[in-house]
Amino acid sequence: MTAEAILERYGIKETPNRILVVRALLAAERPLGLIELERELQTVERSSIFRVLTLLSGKGMLHEMEDGRGVARYEICASDKGDSHAAGDLDLHPHFFCERCGEVYCFDELRIPTFDLPDGFSLSSVNYMMKGICPSCADS
């Protein structure tokens, strides 16, 4: 799906900054943080990127997770990237934070188990972050 098509699907007005942020997230092979997006989008100010991320997260378009150091990272929900295995809008899959290099890996092929919540509770998101050492760091 294109950035424009995804924004339209969520009823979000297309602006140059929104399109740039969505394209950067679509092109990324892993969740990105605000600083990484700022480096990627050198022509867009950090505050503008933050406002776009806040809007997209609020509309349910982004999967947001804490990376193990307290830094928020974002990715386009798998269902909008064409992943037929996506578990609805919750996009339930785990992530891995390498404690040595600081990279975050997305494990789309793994699923987080679902739970029957007590009556009255409504689930809106799940943040499942594993921590350890990645293969590249283990080899060095």
C-alpha positions as CSV (number, residue, x, y, z in Angstrom):
1,M,0.0,0.0,0.0
2,T,1.2,3.5,-0.7
3,A,1.5,6.2,2.0
4,E,-1.3,8.2,0.3
5,A,-3.6,5.1,0.3
6,I,-3.0,4.3,4.0
7,L,-3.6,8.0,5.0
8,E,-6.9,7.9,3.0
9,R,-7.9,4.6,4.6
10,Y,-7.7,6.2,8.0
11,G,-9.4,9.4,6.9
12,I,-6.3,11.5,7.5
13,K,-5.7,14.5,5.3
14,E,-2.5,14.1,3.1
15,T,0.1,16.7,3.8
16,P,3.8,16.6,2.7
17,N,5.1,15.9,6.2
18,R,2.6,13.1,6.8
19,I,3.4,11.5,3.5
20,L,7.1,11.7,4.2
21,V,6.8,10.2,7.7
22,V,4.6,7.3,6.4
23,R,6.9,6.6,3.5
24,A,9.9,6.5,5.9
25,L,8.1,4.1,8.2
26,L,7.0,1.9,5.2
27,A,10.5,1.7,3.9
28,A,12.0,0.8,7.3
29,E,12.7,-2.8,8.1
30,R,12.3,-2.2,11.8
31,P,10.5,0.2,14.1
32,L,11.9,3.7,14.1
33,G,12.2,6.3,16.9
34,L,11.8,10.0,16.6
35,I,15.5,10.6,16.4
36,E,15.9,8.1,13.6
37,L,13.1,9.6,11.7
38,E,14.6,13.1,12.1
39,R,17.9,11.8,10.6
40,E,16.0,10.1,7.8
41,L,13.9,13.2,7.0
42,Q,16.4,15.9,7.3
43,T,14.1,18.5,5.8
44,V,11.4,18.0,8.5
45,E,11.7,19.5,12.0
46,R,11.6,17.1,15.0
47,S,8.5,18.8,16.4
48,S,6.6,18.3,13.1
49,I,7.6,14.6,13.0
50,F,6.4,14.3,16.6
51,R,3.0,15.9,15.7
52,V,2.6,13.5,12.8
53,L,3.5,10.5,14.9
54,T,1.0,11.6,17.6
55,L,-1.8,12.0,15.0
56,L,-1.1,8.7,13.3
57,S,-0.8,6.8,16.6
58,G,-4.1,8.3,17.8
59,K,-5.8,7.2,14.7
60,G,-4.6,3.6,15.2
61,M,-2.4,3.6,12.1
62,L,0.9,3.0,14.0
63,H,2.0,0.3,16.2
64,E,3.9,2.0,19.0
65,M,6.3,0.3,21.4
66,E,8.9,1.1,24.1
67,D,12.3,-0.2,23.0
68,G,13.7,-1.3,26.3
69,R,15.4,2.0,27.1
70,G,12.2,4.1,27.4
71,V,12.3,5.3,23.8
72,A,9.1,5.1,21.8
73,R,9.4,3.4,18.4
74,Y,6.9,3.3,15.7
75,E,5.9,1.1,12.7
76,I,3.0,1.0,10.3
77,C,0.5,-1.7,11.4
78,A,1.2,-4.9,9.5
79,S,-2.3,-5.1,8.1
80,D,-1.6,-1.8,6.2
81,K,1.7,-3.2,4.9
82,G,-0.2,-6.0,3.2
83,D,0.6,-8.7,5.9
84,S,-2.2,-11.2,5.7
85,H,-1.1,-12.7,9.0
86,A,-1.8,-9.4,10.9
87,A,-4.1,-10.0,13.9
88,G,-6.5,-7.2,13.2
89,D,-5.8,-3.7,14.2
90,L,-3.8,-4.8,17.3
91,D,-0.9,-6.1,15.2
92,L,0.1,-8.5,17.9
93,H,3.7,-9.5,17.4
94,P,6.8,-9.2,19.6
95,H,9.9,-7.1,19.2
96,F,13.5,-7.8,20.4
97,F,15.9,-5.1,21.8
98,C,19.6,-5.9,21.6
99,E,21.2,-4.7,24.8
100,R,24.6,-4.4,23.1
101,C,23.9,-2.4,19.8
102,G,20.5,-0.9,20.7
103,E,18.8,-2.2,17.6
104,V,15.1,-3.2,17.7
105,Y,14.0,-6.2,15.6
106,C,10.4,-6.9,14.6
107,F,9.3,-10.5,14.7
108,D,6.3,-10.4,12.4
109,E,6.2,-14.1,12.1
110,L,5.7,-14.6,15.8
111,R,2.4,-14.0,17.6
112,I,1.7,-12.8,21.1
113,P,-0.8,-15.1,22.8
114,T,-4.3,-13.7,23.3
115,F,-5.9,-13.6,26.7
116,D,-9.5,-13.5,27.8
117,L,-9.7,-10.3,29.8
118,P,-12.2,-10.0,32.7
119,D,-15.5,-8.4,32.0
120,G,-15.4,-4.7,31.5
121,F,-11.8,-4.5,30.1
122,S,-11.2,-3.6,26.5
123,L,-7.8,-4.1,24.9
124,S,-6.4,-1.4,22.7
125,S,-2.7,-2.4,22.3
126,V,0.0,-4.8,23.5
127,N,3.7,-4.0,23.9
128,Y,5.8,-7.2,24.0
129,M,9.5,-6.4,24.0
130,M,12.1,-9.1,24.6
131,K,15.7,-8.1,25.5
132,G,19.0,-9.9,24.9
133,I,21.8,-10.0,22.4
134,C,21.3,-10.1,18.6
135,P,23.2,-12.6,16.3
136,S,25.5,-9.8,15.0
137,C,26.6,-8.8,18.5
138,A,26.9,-12.4,19.6
139,D,29.4,-13.1,16.8
140,S,31.6,-10.1,17.7
